[in-house]
């Protein structure tokens, strides 16, 4: 009798395991995972000086982990280990500027949260690493966005002259967002290999430009997009480093902007600053850091040094404020970069999500909005630290119309 029970139990367990494996295999066919490079795309990749042994490599030795633990052990420790406060206790304040109503002739940047940016430069409208989904992972509900930060959707975007994607991780290349944006995008600029994802998602390959590090794309006669090195890695499923991770320098006769993408600190920042700088405005990775993966994500103090390497006039934080991928406190990047930026050669700008950063030299002030994020009960109590924009989240945010731009403001 006992043997029969154990036999049935064993059969049931084996059946569950088989079903689980089959389910996982089936789910991996979902289009969210994209596609690997092949054919002529792969042949071009293999000609790159940054590619060897079937994968891309960083410019300097970059172990994924600084410890000798396995990646599985690291992730289990990260998920189940001790944490501070990786998510805010209440809604994050945001301002929903009407992007379609902005004067295209006005050079500006709007932070959309995490590493997503809407840029106007040289008459072009540019979108960088857009993630409009409420989670940044292939599994629904995983890596949820902070409350109050999901204020924009693809429908809120004007026609996009250039969509720039730094690498294929889910918090930078978001399948639903990319699909929803397709009718609005005139051109895609990204690293080698990432075009395979776009092609599998129905994009016309004629508008997708894949580039190697330090390759120059002439977007218009007066606007260059330069694909710059970064120190990171890539991959969406179980394959890694089959596509290139990059940053972007945007150069017009009037202004120079830089977006680091995800990157650990390395000599490439000084080289980029010497080659393409000085920069009027830079956005640098300074969130989701941890000593265990210090090679592939900067901390705020390193970002401050990178800004000086780049000869930046203005620094804005990136890779923070919307998703939590590291156990550090959600507001730690903003606190630390504020402290690290004292007596530096650059100005630190910390706008709320959706608040325009004008690049024409007008006086602008950005308050430490993260200090106002309180639990709902604290907000209702009328605490003197209560920020009025937190209350605006409850009414789904008013749409802020941009100011009228006068002809002499440029």
Secondary structure per residue as TSV (DSSP state, phi and psi in degrees):
chain	resnum	aa	ss	phi	psi
A	1	X	-	360.0	-47.4
A	2	X	H	-64.1	-38.8
A	3	X	H	-61.8	-39.5
A	4	X	H	-64.5	-41.8
A	5	X	H	-63.7	-45.9
A	6	X	H	-64.7	-36.3
A	7	X	H	-64.6	-44.3
A	8	X	H	-64.6	-40.0
A	9	X	H	-63.3	-42.9
A	10	X	H	-63.4	-42.5
A	11	X	H	-61.9	-41.3
A	12	X	H	-63.3	-42.8
A	13	X	H	-64.0	-44.7
A	14	X	H	-61.4	-41.0
A	15	X	H	-62.3	-42.0
A	16	X	H	-63.7	-42.8
A	17	X	H	-62.3	-44.5
A	18	X	H	-62.4	-44.1
A	19	X	H	-62.4	-39.9
A	20	X	H	-63.2	-43.5
A	21	X	H	-64.2	-45.4
A	22	X	H	-62.5	-39.3
A	23	X	H	-64.0	-41.6
A	24	X	H	-64.9	-42.9
A	25	X	H	-61.9	-42.6
A	26	X	H	-64.5	-41.3
A	27	X	H	-67.1	-32.2
A	28	X	T	-66.9	-10.5
A	29	X	T	-85.9	-4.6
A	30	X	S	-62.3	141.4
A	31	X	G	-61.3	-18.4
A	32	X	G	-55.9	-27.9
A	33	X	G	-80.3	-10.2
A	34	X	-	73.0	-148.2
A	35	X	-	-146.2	157.7
A	36	X	-	-92.2	151.1
A	37	X	-	-62.9	145.7
A	38	X	-	-153.1	173.3
A	39	X	H	59.6	-138.0
A	40	X	H	-63.5	-33.4
A	41	X	H	-60.9	-45.8
A	42	X	H	-66.6	-38.3
A	43	X	H	-61.3	-40.4
A	44	X	H	-65.9	-41.9
A	45	X	H	-57.8	-42.7
A	46	X	H	-67.5	-17.0
A	47	X	T	-85.4	-9.7
A	48	X	-	-70.8	138.9
A	49	X	T	-67.9	-15.6
A	50	X	T	-95.3	9.5
A	51	X	E	-123.5	132.5
A	52	X	E	-158.7	149.0
A	53	X	T	56.5	33.3
A	54	X	T	85.9	0.4
A	55	X	E	-142.3	163.2
A	56	X	E	-82.2	153.6
A	57	X	-	-129.7	151.3
A	58	X	-	-74.7	165.9
A	59	X	S	-70.7	-27.5
A	60	X	S	-126.0	162.4
A	61	X	-	-56.6	128.1
A	62	X	-	-139.4	79.8
A	63	X	-	-60.5	139.4
A	64	X	S	-58.3	-42.7
A	65	X	-	-116.9	146.3
A	66	X	S	-88.0	-8.0
A	67	X	S	-105.7	172.2
A	68	X	S	-94.9	10.6
A	69	X	S	-76.6	159.0
A	70	X	-	-74.7	159.4
A	71	X	H	-63.2	-37.2
A	72	X	H	-59.7	-46.5
A	73	X	H	-62.6	-40.2
A	74	X	H	-61.4	-45.7
A	75	X	H	-68.1	-38.3
A	76	X	H	-63.4	-40.6
A	77	X	H	-65.5	-39.0
A	78	X	H	-68.0	-42.5
A	79	X	H	-73.1	-43.9
A	80	X	H	-106.5	-6.1
A	81	X	S	-79.0	-176.9
A	82	X	-	-69.1	141.6
A	83	X	-	-133.4	161.1
A	84	X	S	-84.4	-109.2
A	85	X	-	-130.8	80.4
A	86	X	-	-69.8	-15.3
A	87	X	S	-121.2	144.3
A	88	X	-	-67.3	151.7
A	89	X	S	-75.6	-15.3
A	90	X	S	-148.0	-169.5
A	91	X	-	-69.1	138.6
A	92	X	-	-82.0	130.3
A	93	X	-	-67.6	145.8
A	94	X	B	-153.1	157.9
A	95	X	-	-126.9	119.5
A	96	X	E	-90.8	86.3
A	97	X	E	-67.1	139.0
A	98	X	-	-77.3	99.7
A	99	X	G	-67.4	-30.5
A	100	X	G	-69.2	-24.4
A	101	X	G	-88.9	-6.0
A	102	X	S	-68.5	142.2
A	103	X	-	-69.8	116.6
A	104	X	T	-60.0	-20.7
A	105	X	T	-78.5	-9.4
A	106	X	S	-90.9	119.0
A	107	X	-	-74.2	125.4
A	108	X	E	-163.2	167.8
A	109	X	E	-133.8	138.0
A	110	X	E	-121.3	120.9
A	111	X	E	-77.7	126.9
A	112	X	E	-101.6	7.6
A	113	X	E	103.3	146.9
A	114	X	B	56.3	-117.3
A	115	X	T	-114.7	21.3
A	116	X	E	-95.2	132.5
A	117	X	E	-139.1	141.6
A	118	X	E	-106.5	126.9
A	119	X	E	-126.2	137.4
A	120	X	E	-118.1	121.2
A	121	X	E	-150.9	128.1
A	122	X	T	58.9	33.2
A	123	X	T	80.3	0.5
A	124	X	E	-102.5	144.0
A	125	X	E	-105.1	121.6
A	126	X	E	-125.3	138.2
A	127	X	E	-121.3	129.4
A	128	X	E	-117.8	127.5
A	129	X	S	44.4	54.7
A	130	X	-	-72.8	127.0
A	131	X	-	-129.9	102.0
A	132	X	-	-98.2	-11.1
A	133	X	S	-65.5	157.6
A	134	X	S	-86.3	1.7
A	135	X	B	-146.6	150.3
A	136	X	-	-116.2	72.1
A	137	X	S	-166.2	159.4
A	138	X	S	-75.4	-13.7
A	139	X	S	-101.5	123.6
A	140	X	T	-55.2	134.8
A	141	X	T	90.4	-16.1
A	142	X	S	-82.5	147.1
A	143	X	S	51.2	59.3
A	144	X	B	-69.4	144.9
A	145	X	-	-68.5	151.2
A	146	X	-	-64.8	148.7
A	147	X	T	-58.1	133.9
A	148	X	T	90.3	-5.9
A	149	X	-	-97.9	-10.7
A	150	X	-	-95.3	65.1
A	151	X	-	-96.9	-13.6
A	152	X	-	-113.5	150.4
A	153	X	-	-135.0	170.6
A	154	X	G	-58.3	-33.8
A	155	X	G	-62.8	-22.9
A	156	X	G	-81.5	-8.9
A	157	X	-	-86.3	140.6
A	158	X	-	-74.3	-175.9
A	159	X	-	-62.9	134.6
A	160	X	B	-105.4	120.2
A	161	X	S	-72.0	-36.7
A	162	X	E	-147.1	127.1
A	163	X	E	-102.3	119.6
A	164	X	E	-108.4	130.0
A	165	X	E	-125.9	122.7
A	166	X	-	-78.7	-35.8
A	167	X	-	-168.7	177.8
A	168	X	-	-100.3	16.9
A	169	X	S	-68.9	154.2
A	170	X	T	-65.6	-25.1
A	171	X	T	-85.1	8.2
A	172	X	T	-131.0	-33.8
A	173	X	S	-119.4	98.3
A	174	X	-	-104.3	111.2
A	175	X	H	-53.3	-51.1
A	176	X	H	-61.1	-38.4
A	177	X	H	-66.8	-43.9
A	178	X	H	-63.1	-39.3
A	179	X	H	-65.3	-45.2
A	180	X	H	-67.0	-28.0
A	181	X	H	-82.2	-14.8
A	182	X	G	-50.1	-44.0
A	183	X	G	-66.5	-16.6
A	184	X	G	-99.8	-11.7
A	185	X	B	-93.6	124.4
A	186	X	S	-87.6	-30.3
A	187	X	-	-154.3	146.8
A	188	X	E	-117.9	132.6
A	189	X	E	-123.9	126.5
A	190	X	E	-158.5	179.8
A	191	X	E	-79.0	163.6
A	192	X	T	-54.9	134.8
A	193	X	T	95.0	-26.5
A	194	X	T	-72.2	-20.5
A	195	X	H	-59.2	-24.2
A	196	X	H	-61.7	-38.5
A	197	X	H	-63.4	-48.6
A	198	X	H	-62.0	-41.0
A	199	X	H	-63.3	-42.1
A	200	X	H	-67.5	-20.7
A	201	X	T	-96.5	10.4
A	202	X	T	94.6	6.8
A	203	X	-	-74.4	144.8
A	204	X	-	-68.7	119.6
A	205	X	G	-62.7	-18.3
A	206	X	G	-70.0	-19.9
A	207	X	G	-100.4	-1.1
A	208	X	E	-99.9	118.7
A	209	X	E	-111.5	112.4
A	210	X	E	-97.3	138.9
A	211	X	E	-138.9	155.4
A	212	X	-	-92.9	170.5
A	213	X	T	-59.0	137.3
A	214	X	T	67.7	16.7
A	215	X	E	-82.9	139.1
A	216	X	E	-104.2	127.5
A	217	X	E	-110.9	123.2
A	218	X	E	-86.2	93.6
A	219	X	E	-67.2	-44.8
A	220	X	E	-140.9	171.4
A	221	X	T	-55.5	-24.5
A	222	X	T	-116.6	10.0
A	223	X	E	-136.5	119.5
A	224	X	E	-105.9	140.0
A	225	X	E	-112.4	118.0
A	226	X	E	-108.7	125.1
A	227	X	E	-84.2	118.2
A	228	X	E	-110.8	160.1
A	229	X	-	-65.7	156.0
A	230	X	-	-143.8	166.4
A	231	X	S	-116.9	94.3
A	232	X	-	-156.8	-144.8
A	233	X	-	-161.1	176.2
A	234	X	-	-143.7	170.3
A	235	X	-	137.1	143.4
A	236	X	S	-116.7	-25.4
A	237	X	S	-122.9	-116.4
A	238	X	S	-102.0	1.3
A	239	X	-	-99.7	148.5
A	240	X	-	-133.3	144.9
A	241	X	S	64.2	29.7
A	242	X	S	-87.5	-13.2
A	243	X	S	-128.4	161.6
A	244	X	-	-93.1	138.1
A	245	X	-	-95.7	137.5
A	246	X	-	-143.8	167.4
A	247	X	E	-116.0	-177.5
A	248	X	E	-139.9	134.1
A	249	X	E	-109.9	129.6
A	250	X	E	-112.2	118.1
A	251	X	E	-120.6	120.2
A	252	X	E	-122.4	167.5
A	253	X	S	-59.4	-27.2
A	254	X	S	-91.7	-35.9
A	255	X	-	-146.7	155.6
A	256	X	E	-127.7	125.1
A	257	X	E	-120.4	154.7
A	258	X	E	-141.8	136.8
A	259	X	E	-125.1	121.5
A	260	X	-	-75.5	-21.0
A	261	X	-	63.5	-167.7
A	262	X	S	-78.0	133.4
A	263	X	-	-164.3	140.1
A	264	X	-	-79.5	164.7
A	265	X	-	-73.1	138.4
A	266	X	-	-164.4	170.0
A	267	X	T	-62.3	-14.9
A	268	X	H	-62.7	-26.1
A	269	X	H	-65.2	-43.4
A	270	X	H	-63.8	-40.8
A	271	X	H	-64.9	-41.3
A	272	X	H	-64.7	-41.4
A	273	X	H	-62.4	-40.2
A	274	X	H	-71.4	-34.8
A	275	X	H	-85.0	-38.6
A	276	X	H	-122.4	-10.4
A	277	X	-	-85.7	-171.5
A	278	X	-	-70.9	159.5
A	279	X	B	-107.1	138.6
A	280	X	S	-74.5	-28.4
A	281	X	E	-156.5	134.7
A	282	X	E	-135.1	146.5
A	283	X	E	-118.8	122.0
A	284	X	E	-122.5	141.3
A	285	X	E	-57.5	120.7
A	286	X	-	-151.1	25.9
A	287	X	S	-133.8	164.8
A	288	X	S	65.0	32.5
A	289	X	-	-88.0	163.2
A	290	X	-	-168.6	144.8
A	291	X	G	-56.4	-28.1
A	292	X	G	-71.2	-29.5
A	293	X	G	-122.7	41.8
A	294	X	T	-65.9	-19.4
A	295	X	T	-72.7	-21.6
A	296	X	T	-119.1	-3.1
A	297	X	S	-142.0	129.2
A	298	X	-	-74.7	151.5
A	299	X	-	-93.0	171.7
A	300	X	H	-59.9	-36.8
A	301	X	H	-66.5	-38.4
A	302	X	H	-67.2	-37.8
A	303	X	H	-63.0	-37.7
A	304	X	H	-61.6	-41.5
A	305	X	H	-68.1	-39.5
A	306	X	H	-61.5	-38.0
A	307	X	H	-61.2	-39.8
A	308	X	H	-71.0	-36.7
A	309	X	H	-58.6	-38.3
A	310	X	T	-78.7	-7.5
A	311	X	T	58.4	49.6
A	312	X	B	-82.1	142.6
A	313	X	S	-88.6	-31.7
A	314	X	E	-136.7	136.7
A	315	X	E	-118.5	134.9
A	316	X	E	-124.5	139.6
A	317	X	E	-71.4	145.0
A	318	X	E	-133.6	163.9
A	319	X	S	67.0	36.1
A	320	X	B	-154.3	166.1
A	321	X	S	88.7	-3.2
A	322	X	S	-138.0	-36.0
A	323	X	-	-128.1	154.8
A	324	X	-	-117.1	118.0
A	325	X	-	-121.0	-0.1
A	326	X	S	-135.3	155.3
A	327	X	S	-76.2	-1.8
A	328	X	S	-68.9	159.0
A	329	X	-	-57.0	143.6
A	330	X	T	-60.2	-31.9
A	331	X	T	-98.2	2.0
A	332	X	H	-58.7	-40.7
A	333	X	H	-58.4	-39.9
A	334	X	H	-72.5	-39.1
A	335	X	H	-65.3	-45.7
A	336	X	H	-71.8	-37.5
A	337	X	H	-71.1	-29.5
A	338	X	H	-63.3	-44.6
A	339	X	H	-68.4	-41.3
A	340	X	H	-70.6	-18.0
A	341	X	T	-92.2	0.3
A	342	X	T	-65.5	134.2
A	343	X	T	59.1	35.7
A	344	X	-	-100.3	167.8
A	345	X	S	-79.0	-9.6
A	346	X	S	-111.6	165.2
A	347	X	E	-97.6	142.0
A	348	X	E	-98.2	125.3
A	349	X	E	-112.6	127.1
A	350	X	-	-127.6	71.9
A	351	X	-	-73.9	159.2
A	352	X	-	-72.2	158.9
A	353	X	B	-55.3	129.6
A	354	X	T	90.4	-8.4
A	355	X	-	-86.7	122.8
A	356	X	E	-66.0	142.4
A	357	X	E	-109.7	105.7
A	358	X	E	-81.0	140.0
A	359	X	-	-106.9	16.6
A	360	X	S	-97.0	10.7
A	361	X	S	89.7	-0.4
A	362	X	-	-66.0	148.5
A	363	X	-	-63.1	133.5
A	364	X	-	-139.6	143.6
A	365	X	-	-130.3	130.6
A	366	X	-	-120.7	121.4
A	367	X	-	-83.1	159.3
A	368	X	-	-74.6	75.6
A	369	X	G	-60.1	-27.7
A	370	X	G	-64.3	-23.8
A	371	X	G	-69.7	-18.2
A	372	X	G	-90.8	-6.5
A	373	X	-	-78.5	112.3
A	374	X	-	-128.2	160.9
A	375	X	-	-58.1	152.4
A	376	X	H	-52.4	-36.8
A	377	X	H	-65.3	-38.4
A	378	X	H	-68.0	-37.1
A	379	X	H	-65.0	-39.6
A	380	X	H	-72.1	-21.4
A	381	X	T	-75.9	-8.4
A	382	X	T	80.1	29.1
A	383	X	-	-55.4	140.4
A	384	X	T	-62.5	-16.7
A	385	X	T	-87.8	-3.8
A	386	X	-	-63.5	127.7
A	387	X	-	-92.0	131.7
A	388	X	H	-59.8	-25.2
A	389	X	H	-76.5	-20.2
A	390	X	H	-63.5	-42.0
A	391	X	H	-63.3	-31.3
A	392	X	H	-64.6	-22.9
A	393	X	H	-61.5	-33.9
A	394	X	H	-65.6	-26.0
A	395	X	T	-102.2	20.0
A	396	X	T	65.5	19.3
A	397	X	-	71.2	131.9
A	398	X	-	-78.4	145.2
A	399	X	E	-79.2	122.5
A	400	X	E	-91.1	121.9
A	401	X	-	-81.5	136.0
A	402	X	-	-69.2	154.8
A	403	X	-	-68.0	153.9
A	404	X	-	-67.9	130.9
A	405	X	-	-93.2	122.5
A	406	X	-	-83.9	156.7
A	407	X	G	-64.3	-24.3
A	408	X	G	-94.1	10.9
A	409	X	G	-85.1	-13.0
A	410	X	-	-83.3	360.0
